[in-house]
Amino acid sequence: MSLLVVGSVAFDSVETPFGKAEEVLGGSATYFSTAASFFTDVKLVAVVGEDFPEAHVDFLKSREIDVNGLQKASGKTFRWKGRYDFDLNQAHTLDTQLNVFASFKPQIPEKYKDAEYVFLANIDPVLQLEVLKQVKKPKLVACDTMNFWIEGKLHELKETLKYVDILTINEGEARELSKEPNLVKAAKTILSFGPKTLIVKRGEYGSLMFSNSGIFAAPAYPLESVFDPTGAGDSFAGGFMGYLSNTGNLADGNIRQAIIFGSVMASFNVEEFSLNRMKTLTYAEIEQRYTSFKRLTHFEDL
Ligand code: AMP
């Protein structure tokens, strides 16, 4: 089955306690589609500017991502600048330049419209909804967002959320969106906006899923060296949606397994800057870490 994603394709400038990267390949849709490409066919909808090098497009193609929906517009590519201090769970945005995204009108290629799995990666909620309106009859729609849009386009975001099955957001953003400090209560409020399932990403503390089947908790894989957390959330979502699209099974047990595959992809991504770890990653390594995850969380009644 195929998976459609709309989101940002970006140049990121990132500073962590361990180093600095300037104008490297980033963006929510880039991380998402690369992670998902290890599991399923991915169709990408986004826009880049004239300054976007062909080598980056070639990388996406090398992962067999369909880039027919990646438009090139006159102007500059989206740029994001962020900093992490020793608490790597918290990204501090220093600058966001929408550039070509400010006037982007997504045109979904005809062959994308049948996509059964859709991911609305972090981008203007108006664009997320425009994409959704052009897709015929998706089986599952998931969505991500961030404080930039919660603060800047709350009304539009709530409109988009009416059509979303699963929302994945960070812990702080869940509190901000619901205006509720307690996460369990925050989840209830957010589920009343439309989504049937909420996945709260908690950085190195893992994730929590809330739905009418109850609550599921997954740890993050304990790593000795976390280099750059940028894209962890999108890689998580890519592994999660990629696995669901591959298996076509939306039973609660399979969704739990998908969360672990998402956590596996996020754990690889943070090991290096930008998408560098994804460039060398193999499926055998993904399977190995999945097995370690199982051991990490397994216990029995004696
Ligand atoms: P995350 O997975 O949450 O770490 O997302 C990181 C990616 O989100 C970076 O590569 C940024 O380019 C992208 N990003 C940051 N701010 C925004 C925004 N306001 N809209 C869309 N994408 C963004």
Boltz pocket constraint, residues with backbone or C-beta under 6 A from the ligand:
constraints:
  - pocket:
      binder: B
      contacts: [[A, 8], [A, 10], [A, 11], [A, 12], [A, 25], [A, 26], [A, 27], [A, 28], [A, 31], [A, 79], [A, 80], [A, 96], [A, 122], [A, 123], [A, 124], [A, 146], [A, 148], [A, 149], [A, 229], [A, 230], [A, 231], [A, 232], [A, 233], [A, 234], [A, 235]]
      max_distance: 6.0
